[in-house]
Amino acid sequence: MKVLGILAAHQEHGINAKLLSAVLENVDSGVETETIFLEDYDITPHKYHEKNEVLDELSAKLAESDVWVFAAPTYWRELSGVLKNFFDCMRPKFVYFKENGDTIPGKFKDKHYLSISSCYVSTLENFVTGVTDDTFKTIDRVMSAAGVIKTGEIVLPGTFGMKEVPESKLKLCAKYGHKISQKKRKDDSTVKRYIQLFFMIAIMALITMGIQLPLKQVMPSNFWTDYVSFTIIFFVLLGSILHFVTFVKHRRR
């Protein structure tokens, strides 16, 4: 098994590099690791009928690895240009194009990936505003199109002036180092998602019934009144939870 670290920062030995190293240094014994610094490569788009040796080399490194670990800072609330350029130029390698222009996962389908990012803003500000969310969304969007399976996220806010990675983050990196060492052939989260859905509905139903109790003091108690109030309350709760899951699902601290 092999884990490939992909450093997409301007500094080869900065905070993001240290986070990436902390993950790779803690993989299980017997797992091979390699790190590539994207700034060392002249990455340009593939031109029709022309060979692109850089993209071919990078594609070969991706192909021989089971897990990819992306480490890229967040600039202007978005993914760093280094990694974005890599994704743009590698698009023909990540997906196959159908006759109508739609895409299907390419040759990297069922590999796994871990995302790492950092930002200058404080932990509180990132937690409230989600400065790093778009970085993770972009990575997820590209990897989803390529059929690559997500393993997790690591984020480090408040890096302005920071020289060393906090101990808590080093422990988190070590945890993920062990996690990505377990080779999986496909996404096995389906059962987990159904269990989460069951408990989400059960909790929402319980909260809805709890809210209905005091309302019965001021509203007539009959089947249709109970039905309408239950539907409205349940809908509001469901909408709130779906909004949270959709827009606030990325790690922020």
C-alpha positions in Angstrom: 0.0 0.0 0.0 1.2 3.5 -0.8 0.1 7.0 0.4 1.0 10.0 -1.7 1.3 13.4 -0.1 0.5 16.3 -2.4 1.8 19.6 -1.1 0.1 22.5 -2.9 1.6 25.5 -1.0 4.0 28.2 -2.0 6.3 27.3 1.0 7.9 23.8 0.9 8.6 23.8 4.6 5.6 25.8 6.0 2.7 24.9 8.2 0.9 22.9 5.6 4.0 20.9 4.9 4.3 20.2 8.6 0.7 19.0 8.8 1.3 16.8 5.8 4.5 15.4 7.3 2.7 14.7 10.6 0.2 12.5 8.8 2.7 10.6 6.6 5.0 10.0 9.5 2.3 8.2 11.4 1.1 5.7 8.8 1.3 2.1 9.9 4.5 0.1 9.3 4.8 -1.4 5.9 2.9 1.5 4.2 5.0 3.3 1.7 4.8 7.1 1.5 5.9 9.8 -0.9 5.5 13.5 -1.0 5.4 15.7 -4.1 5.8 19.5 -4.0 3.6 20.8 -6.9 5.7 24.0 -7.2 8.6 21.8 -8.4 6.6 21.0 -11.5 5.7 23.1 -14.5 2.1 22.1 -14.7 0.3 23.2 -17.9 -2.8 22.0 -19.6 -2.7 19.0 -22.0 -2.8 20.1 -25.6 -4.5 18.0 -28.2 -2.1 15.7 -30.0 0.9 16.8 -27.9 2.5 14.8 -25.2 2.6 16.3 -21.7 5.4 14.6 -19.8 4.7 16.4 -16.5 1.0 15.4 -16.4 2.0 11.8 -17.4 4.5 11.7 -14.5 2.1 13.0 -12.0 -0.7 10.7 -13.3 1.6 7.8 -12.8 2.4 8.8 -9.2 -1.4 9.0 -8.5 -2.0 5.7 -10.1 0.5 3.8 -8.1 -0.8 5.2 -4.8 -3.9 4.0 -2.9 -4.5 7.2 -0.8 -3.8 10.8 -1.7 -3.3 13.5 1.0 -3.9 17.0 -0.3 -2.3 19.8 1.7 -3.1 23.3 0.5 -3.7 26.7 2.3 -6.9 28.7 1.9 -6.4 32.1 0.2 -9.2 34.6 -0.2 -11.7 32.0 1.2 -10.8 29.6 -1.7 -8.5 26.8 -2.6 -4.9 27.8 -3.4 -4.2 28.5 -7.0 -1.4 25.9 -7.0 -3.8 23.0 -6.3 -6.6 24.5 -8.4 -4.3 24.6 -11.4 -3.3 21.0 -10.8 -6.9 20.0 -10.7 -7.7 22.0 -13.9 -4.8 20.5 -15.8 -5.4 17.0 -14.6 -9.1 17.0 -15.5 -8.7 14.7 -18.6 -6.8 12.2 -16.3 -9.5 12.3 -13.5 -12.6 11.8 -15.7 -13.7 10.4 -19.0 -15.8 12.6 -21.2 -19.0 11.2 -22.9 -20.1 12.4 -26.3 -22.5 15.0 -24.8 -19.7 16.5 -22.6 -20.8 14.8 -19.3 -18.1 13.1 -17.3 -17.8 9.8 -15.6 -15.1 8.7 -13.1 -11.8 7.8 -14.7 -9.0 5.3 -13.9 -8.6 6.6 -10.3 -12.1 5.5 -9.2 -12.3 4.0 -5.7 -9.0 5.4 -4.5 -9.1 7.4 -1.2 -8.1 11.0 -0.2 -7.6 13.2 2.8 -7.8 17.0 2.7 -5.7 19.4 4.8 -6.0 23.2 4.8 -5.0 26.2 6.9 -5.9 29.8 7.1 -4.9 33.0 8.9 -8.3 33.8 10.5 -8.9 32.7 14.1 -10.6 29.5 15.1 -13.7 31.4 16.2 -14.0 33.3 13.0 -13.5 30.2 10.9 -16.1 28.3 12.9 -18.7 31.0 12.5 -18.0 32.1 8.9 -16.5 28.9 7.4 -13.6 30.6 5.6 -12.1 27.2 4.7 -15.4 25.6 3.5 -14.9 26.5 -0.2 -11.4 25.0 -0.2 -12.8 21.6 1.0 -15.8 21.9 -1.3 -13.6 22.3 -4.4 -11.5 19.3 -3.4 -14.6 17.3 -2.8 -16.2 18.3 -6.0 -13.2 17.3 -8.1 -12.6 14.0 -6.2 -16.3 13.1 -6.4 -16.2 13.5 -10.2 -13.2 11.3 -10.3 -14.8 8.7 -8.1 -12.2 9.0 -5.3 -13.5 8.4 -1.8 -13.2 10.9 1.0 -11.5 9.8 4.2 -11.6 13.1 6.2 -10.5 16.7 6.7 -7.9 18.5 8.8 -8.0 22.2 9.2 -5.7 24.6 11.1 -7.0 28.2 11.5 -5.1 31.1 13.1 -1.8 30.4 11.3 -0.7 34.0 11.0 2.8 34.1 12.6 2.6 30.5 13.6 5.9 28.6 13.5 4.9 25.2 14.9 1.8 23.0 14.6 -0.2 22.8 17.9 0.0 19.5 19.7 -3.7 18.9 19.4 -3.4 19.1 15.6 -0.3 16.8 15.6 -2.4 14.2 17.4 -5.2 14.6 14.9 -2.7 14.1 12.1 -1.4 11.0 13.7 -4.9 9.7 14.0 -5.5 10.1 10.3 -2.2 8.6 9.5 -3.3 5.4 11.1 -6.8 5.7 9.6 -5.6 6.0 6.0 -3.3 3.0 6.4 -6.3 0.7 6.4 -6.9 -0.2 2.8 -10.5 -0.1 1.6 -11.8 -1.1 -1.8 -15.0 1.0 -1.8 -17.0 3.5 0.1 -18.5 1.5 3.1 -20.4 4.4 4.7 -23.9 3.4 3.3 -25.0 1.6 6.5 -23.6 4.5 8.6 -25.6 7.0 6.7 -28.9 5.1 7.1 -28.2 4.8 10.8 -27.6 8.6 11.0 -30.8 9.2 9.0 -32.8 7.0 11.4 -31.6 8.8 14.5 -32.0 12.2 12.8 -35.7 11.5 12.0 -36.3 10.0 15.5 -34.8 13.0 17.3 -36.8 15.4 15.0 -40.0 13.6 15.7 -39.3 13.7 19.5 -38.6 17.4 19.4 -41.7 18.0 17.3 -43.9 16.2 19.7 -42.3 18.1 22.6 -43.1 21.4 20.9 -46.7 20.3 20.3 -47.4 19.7 24.0 -47.5 23.4 25.1 -49.2 24.4 21.8 -52.2 22.2 22.8 -52.9 24.7 25.6 -53.7 27.4 23.1 -54.9 25.4 20.1 -57.8 23.0 19.7 -56.9 19.4 20.1 -58.0 17.3 17.2 -56.5 15.1 14.5 -56.2 17.8 11.8 -54.8 20.4 14.1 -52.2 18.0 15.5 -51.4 16.8 11.9 -50.9 20.3 10.5 -48.8 21.5 13.5 -46.6 18.4 13.4 -46.0 18.8 9.6 -45.1 22.4 9.9 -42.7 22.0 12.9 -41.2 18.8 11.4 -40.6 20.7 8.1 -38.9 23.6 9.8 -36.6 21.3 11.8 -35.8 19.2 8.7 -35.0 22.3 6.6 -32.7 23.6 9.4 -30.9 20.3 9.6 -30.5 19.9 5.9 -29.1 23.4 5.7 -26.6 22.6 8.3 -25.6 19.3 6.7 -25.3 21.0 3.3 -23.5 24.2 4.2 -21.8 23.6 7.5 -20.5 20.0 7.1 -16.8 20.8 6.7 -14.4 20.8 9.6 -13.8 24.3 10.8 -11.5 24.0 13.8 
